[in-house]
Amino acid sequence: MEKYRLKIRELPDAKKEVERLRSKNKKIVFTNGCFDILHVGHARYLYAAREMGDLLIVAMNSDRSVKAIKGPDRPIMNQSERSEMLASLECVDMVIMFNEDNPMELIRYLMPDILVKGGDWKEEDIIGADVVKAAGGQVRSIPFIKGYSTSDIIKRIGMKL
């Protein structure tokens, strides 16, 4: 088994690791998304998020959750493939899958020090921002890189078929 697959964690195990690192004064960074077709925009975003702390947790929407958010034709890549691709990135320390439409319960449970989203999200729209800030954490935004989105990739592929 590839070592990076060990980064894909169940929630109780993730919580233990967060508590262990927090006891060593490490900063826990949390982000979430569908990551349907991993692209350079995702890679740049995740590397920038990782630089904000000591541990980057990526919460990934399950197939059911993606379908509910994006529609019946999504995801393109299944949850097993998506989680493995994320885990294979050096900057990602942990991947957790969630089945709900949003990560609020995960955020409350893990209570990251830093909650990160792309610059296309206004802070007031970031799920969990109020919870993290109330606990003394930070909410940060990474500038959105235009021209890199899963939807754009799907359109480009459709044009070439």
Secondary structure as the mmCIF struct_conf table of DSSP 4:
data_model
#
loop_
_struct_conf.conf_type_id
_struct_conf.id
_struct_conf.beg_label_comp_id
_struct_conf.beg_label_asym_id
_struct_conf.beg_label_seq_id
_struct_conf.end_label_comp_id
_struct_conf.end_label_asym_id
_struct_conf.end_label_seq_id
HELX_RH_3T_P HELX_RH_3T_P1 LYS A 3 LYS A 7
STRN STRN1 ILE A 8 ILE A 8
HELX_RH_AL_P HELX_RH_AL_P1 LEU A 11 ARG A 22
TURN_TY1_P TURN_TY1_P1 SER A 23 ASN A 25
HELX_LH_PP_P HELX_LH_PP_P1 LYS A 26 LYS A 27
STRN STRN2 ILE A 28 GLY A 33
BEND BEND1 ASP A 36 ILE A 37
HELX_RH_AL_P HELX_RH_AL_P2 VAL A 40 ARG A 50
TURN_TY1_P TURN_TY1_P2 GLU A 51 MET A 52
BEND BEND2 GLY A 53 ASP A 54
STRN STRN3 LEU A 55 ASN A 61
HELX_RH_AL_P HELX_RH_AL_P3 ASP A 63 LYS A 70
TURN_TY1_P TURN_TY1_P3 PRO A 72 ASP A 73
BEND BEND3 ILE A 76 MET A 77
HELX_RH_AL_P HELX_RH_AL_P4 GLN A 79 ALA A 87
TURN_TY1_P TURN_TY1_P4 SER A 88 SER A 88
BEND BEND4 LEU A 89 LEU A 89
TURN_TY1_P TURN_TY1_P5 GLU A 90 CYS A 91
STRN STRN4 MET A 94 PHE A 98
BEND BEND5 GLU A 100 PRO A 103
HELX_RH_AL_P HELX_RH_AL_P5 MET A 104 LEU A 110
BEND BEND6 ASP A 113 ASP A 113
STRN STRN5 ILE A 114 GLY A 118
TURN_TY1_P TURN_TY1_P6 GLY A 119 ASP A 120
BEND BEND7 TRP A 121 TRP A 121
HELX_RH_3T_P HELX_RH_3T_P2 GLU A 123 ASP A 125
BEND BEND8 ILE A 126 ILE A 126
TURN_TY1_P TURN_TY1_P7 ILE A 127 GLY A 128
HELX_RH_AL_P HELX_RH_AL_P6 ALA A 129 ALA A 134
TURN_TY1_P TURN_TY1_P8 ALA A 135 GLY A 136
STRN STRN6 GLN A 138 ILE A 142
TURN_TY1_P TURN_TY1_P9 LYS A 146 GLY A 147
HELX_RH_AL_P HELX_RH_AL_P7 THR A 150 LYS A 160
#
